[in-house]
Each structure stands twice: as structure tokens, then as C-alpha cells.
Amino acid sequence: MRNHLKLLLLLGLVGVTPARGEVDKKAERNFKGKCASCHGADGKGQTDQGKKMQVEDMSSAAWQKKTDAQIKKAIEDGAKKGDAVMEGYKDKLDAASIDALVAYVRTLKK
């Protein structure tokens, strides 16, 4: 019984995410390299391209109400708003990188 509890504890620790405030550096690099030109490094969309495409402010409380599944779908499949098109990344990033981007954009709160 005791070994079983140790195993469960160990498995739980393996899945622990970084402490609040810590950012996944790879996800941050992916965001800056693939997303920030439109969404801005802060997610507010106040770049020239972001304003032109009328991207939403990802740091707003309203945007943060989106589910992880909705955010993941947009990253994987892309999005279209009027004439503006965001490319999808399902063929360019692995599933773990996409999940990390979802977690990263959750850190972009006001």
C-alpha cells in the first residue's frame, strides 16, 4: 500500500506545471516568433498588423473566458475575421507545443 501511494505521488509530481508566474520559455519563444507580430508581445493586438486585422485583446477578461478547447482550435486550424486570416499551426507545431501556447496565452491577463 505504501509503495502504491509513493507511485501515485511521484506520478502527480511529474505532471506538476510551473509555479504561478513562471513562463514556459519555449512557448514564449513560439508566441513571439509566430504570434506577436499580430497579437503583440503582450497579447493586446496593438501592433500595426493587429490593428489592421482587428485582432482581439487576449489579455481582456472577456477573451480569457474562452475555453482552452476554443483557443487550441484557433491555434491548430487558424481563424478568419473578415479579410483577415490567421494561419493554423497543426502541421507546424506538435500537440505539446500547441498546448503550451494555450497555457502561455492564459498568462497574458490584464
Stockholm file with secondary structure:
# STOCKHOLM 1.0

chainA/1-110         MRNHLKLLLLLGLVGVTPARGEVDKKAERNFKGKCASCHGADGKGQTDQGKKMQVEDMSSAAWQKKTDAQIKKAIEDGAKKGDAVMEGYKDKLDAASIDALVAYVRTLKK
#=GR chainA/1-110 SS CHHHHHHHHHHHHHTCCCCTTCCCHHHHHHHHHHTHHHHCTTSSCCSHHHHHHTCCCTTSHHHHTSCHHHHHHHHHHCEEETTEEECCCTTTSCHHHHHHHHHHHTTCCC
#=GC SS_cons         CHHHHHHHHHHHHHTCCCCTTCCCHHHHHHHHHHTHHHHCTTSSCCSHHHHHHTCCCTTSHHHHTSCHHHHHHHHHHCEEETTEEECCCTTTSCHHHHHHHHHHHTTCCC
//
